[in-house]
Each structure stands twice: as C-alpha cells, then as structure tokens.
Amino acid sequence: MKSAIGGALLCVLASLQPAPAAQCAARTPEFLAEVLTKYYSARNLAALDGLGLRAGTVTLRITHSISDDVDRVFKVSRLSNADAILERYSKDGLPGANVWPLDACSANKCEFHGSQLHNNLFLSSFTFRQVAGCSRITGIVLEDGD
C-alpha cells in the first residue's frame, strides 16, 4: 500500500515540475525576433501558435508612418487571429509584409529600424516577457508605410 501511495505521489510531483529546458522554443529575445520575422514575412503568424511563443493575449498595433493618430489596436488570443486581421487589412497582397533589420533588444522589447517604403507593412517592434526561462510574445507593432 505504501509503495502504491508513494508511486502516485511521485507521479503527481513529476507533473508539477517545470518543463525541461529542451522544450523552450525561444530562450533569447534575439532568437524570438528571428523566428517572428521569418513567420511574419511569410504571412504565417499562425505557425507560432503551435510553438508556444505567445504569452496569453497579444496586442497587435498597426501604426501609420505619416500620421500619429491613426493607430489600430487589436487584442488577439491566438496569432492565427492576427493573420486574419492582416488579411482583412490588405488588398491585392498590399501592403507587403516586410521586416527591417533588428536594431536592439532590451529588457522586454525588441526594435527594428530601416527605411520606410510605400505599400509595405513593416515589423517595427515587439514586446515579450520571460516565462519559465522562455521568451514569449506579448505585443507586436507594425508600421504602415502608406
């Protein structure tokens, strides 16, 4: 009887342990930036849902390169919903999904900088937080070069 209870207790304790480090898809914000840019450029943010790279609800903000008061803000529970928003936002494949070079990552934000182009929607920055040693997306900012 004691061994059955001990075995059950071990199973319960094992299930409460944090996931091993090998299961962390993005240890560093720079690696998260690399993955995000790859899937954003391919217009496939939904693929990130399966990788566990988002921390709860993500804020998607689309800013305008010319006007400061035209921001569009969306809260999405899955990045596949962000894909749907961007699909509705585009017409005939425009604006194009582009990424500037990564400039820097700080404590909770990575920024990209470059020259603006007409009819392009650039990944401008994203925010993240560390969850159990893994970087996870909390917000994405896109700049419309209309």
C-alpha positions in Angstrom: 0.0 0.0 0.0 2.8 2.4 0.9 4.5 1.8 -2.4 1.3 2.5 -4.3 0.8 5.8 -2.5 4.5 6.7 -2.9 4.3 5.9 -6.7 1.2 8.0 -7.0 2.8 10.9 -5.1 5.9 10.7 -7.4 3.6 10.9 -10.5 1.8 14.0 -9.1 5.1 15.7 -8.2 6.6 14.9 -11.6 3.6 16.5 -13.3 4.1 19.7 -11.3 7.8 20.1 -12.3 8.6 22.8 -14.9 9.1 21.7 -18.4 12.7 20.8 -19.3 14.8 23.5 -20.9 14.8 21.5 -24.2 11.1 22.3 -24.6 11.7 26.0 -24.7 11.4 27.2 -28.3 12.9 30.7 -27.7 15.5 31.1 -24.9 16.6 34.5 -26.0 14.7 37.5 -27.3 17.0 37.7 -30.3 16.1 34.1 -31.3 12.4 35.0 -30.8 13.0 38.0 -33.1 14.5 35.7 -35.7 11.5 33.3 -35.6 8.9 36.1 -35.6 10.5 37.8 -38.6 10.6 34.6 -40.5 6.9 33.8 -40.0 5.7 37.4 -40.3 7.5 37.8 -43.7 5.8 34.6 -44.8 2.4 35.9 -43.6 2.1 32.9 -41.3 2.0 34.1 -37.7 -0.4 31.2 -37.0 2.5 28.8 -37.1 3.8 30.5 -34.0 0.8 29.3 -32.0 2.0 25.7 -32.2 5.4 26.7 -31.0 4.1 28.2 -27.7 5.7 31.6 -28.4 2.9 33.8 -27.1 2.3 34.8 -23.5 -1.5 34.9 -23.3 -3.3 37.7 -25.2 -1.1 39.6 -27.7 -1.7 43.2 -28.6 -1.3 43.9 -32.3 -0.8 47.6 -33.1 -0.7 49.0 -36.6 0.8 52.5 -36.7 0.9 54.9 -39.7 4.2 56.3 -40.9 2.7 59.7 -41.7 0.0 60.3 -39.0 0.4 59.6 -35.3 -3.3 59.5 -34.5 -4.4 56.6 -36.8 -3.2 53.6 -34.8 -5.3 50.5 -35.0 -5.1 48.2 -31.9 -6.3 44.6 -31.7 -6.1 42.1 -28.9 -5.7 38.5 -30.1 -5.8 35.3 -28.2 -4.1 33.4 -30.9 -1.6 34.6 -33.6 -3.8 33.0 -36.2 -6.3 35.7 -35.4 -3.6 38.3 -36.2 -3.2 36.6 -39.6 -6.9 37.1 -40.2 -6.7 40.8 -39.2 -3.8 41.3 -41.5 -5.6 39.5 -44.3 -8.6 41.9 -44.0 -6.2 44.8 -43.8 -4.6 44.0 -47.1 -5.8 44.4 -50.7 -4.3 42.5 -53.6 -1.4 41.5 -51.4 -0.6 45.0 -50.3 0.8 46.3 -48.1 3.7 43.8 -48.3 4.8 42.1 -45.1 8.4 43.3 -44.6 10.9 43.4 -41.8 13.6 45.9 -41.0 16.9 44.7 -39.6 16.9 44.0 -35.8 18.3 47.1 -34.0 18.3 46.0 -30.4 16.5 44.1 -27.7 16.1 45.5 -24.2 14.6 44.0 -21.0 11.2 43.4 -22.6 11.2 44.9 -26.2 13.0 44.3 -29.5 13.1 47.1 -32.1 13.7 47.0 -35.9 14.8 50.1 -37.9 15.2 50.9 -41.5 13.9 53.0 -44.4 10.2 53.2 -45.0 8.7 52.0 -48.3 5.3 52.8 -49.8 2.8 49.9 -49.6 4.7 48.0 -47.0 3.8 46.9 -43.5 7.0 46.7 -41.5 7.6 44.8 -38.3 8.6 47.7 -36.2 8.9 46.2 -32.7 7.6 43.5 -30.4 7.3 43.2 -26.7 7.9 40.0 -24.7 8.2 38.6 -21.3 10.2 35.7 -19.8 8.0 32.8 -18.7 9.9 29.9 -17.1 13.1 31.0 -18.9 11.5 31.3 -22.3 10.8 34.5 -24.3 7.2 34.8 -25.2 5.5 37.5 -27.3 3.1 39.9 -25.6 2.8 42.6 -28.3 3.6 43.3 -32.0 3.9 46.7 -33.6 3.6 47.1 -37.4 4.3 50.3 -39.2 2.2 51.1 -42.4 4.3 52.9 -44.9 1.2 54.1 -46.8 
